[in-house]
Amino acid sequence: MLRRLYDRTLSYAEHPHAMWVLALVAFIESSVFPIPPDVMMIPMILAQPRRAWAIALVGTLASVAGGLAGYGIGYFFYDQIGAPVLEALGKGDKMIAFNARFQELGVWAVLVAGVTPFPFKVITIMSGWAAMPLLPFVLSALVARALRFFIVAALLNWFGPPIRDFIERRLGLVFTLFCVALIGGFVLVRYL
């Protein structure tokens, strides 16, 4: 089953509209969607390593644009949209304490969340809710997402064939590690 899903994702990664799908996934992941764009980006780079930098750039720009949407949700629609999203992530009852901690960390919170498996949408919504100044938010989101996506692109571009071989030979392990990282990010949200 994993092999078929992997092969299908690789075939989608070579599709002419794959960049648009990546942009959509990166955009909505930064505001409401739980699946990170790496799910699309990694197979795209493995399928077309010569386009690694363009893929990373599209992921970065779409993610930052989605982060602005998340910021807007927190700033303008926190009660209607932001609170339910954060409630679903287990943060509803801890918002006041989380906001105080967020205010202390500010730009660092955006930088760390943008690079790690921590769900970026939590920080984008919180940034709007806490009325973080927009320019520092955008700059820190841009730096963080560029670091994350361009490091992945560089590693896959430079070491692509061995990484692709490793992924294909140990698909179950790679899938398990990805799930652990994803779930770990959500668990981290619950305890912050």
Buried (B, 14 or more C-beta within 10 A) or exposed (E): EEEEEBEEBBEBBEEEEBBEBBBBBBBBBBBBBBEBBBBBBBBBBBBBBEBBBBBBBBBBBBBBBBBBBBBBBBBEBBEEBBBEBBEEBBBEEBBEEBEEEBEEEBBEBBBBBBBBBBBBBBBBBBBBBBEBEEEEBBBBBBBBBBBBBBEBBBBBBEEBEEBBEEBBEEBEEBBEEBEEEBEEBBEBBEEB
